[in-house]
Amino acid sequence: MMKMFRTDITKQVSAGSSPPTLVSDCISQAISAEYWINQDKEARAQIFKAKKEEKAVEKQSQPRQNPESNMKGQSSNAG
């Protein structure tokens, strides 16, 4: 009966305290499991997006160095 669901949903439904015995129970538990799996994925995506935006802001706020000025500084220190 559980072969009709995705693996992640099957794991959630079968991991419960009492596995479903009726098809209707199986389907309702699978719907609930899919809802919570999707909520978790959405939350993780939002966290990833926030971290990505934070890194972009940090990168923009760092002062940019001119590569030519680095080369001049290195040549004067070498001599």
CORUR-V158594 format. One record per pair of residues at least 24 apart in sequence whose ideal C-beta (glycine too) atoms are under 6 Angstrom apart, sorted by the first residue. I is the first residue (numbers start at 1). J is the second residue. Records with the same first field share a line. If there is no record, write none. Layout:
I->J + J
This chain:
1->26
5->30
8->37
9->33 + 34
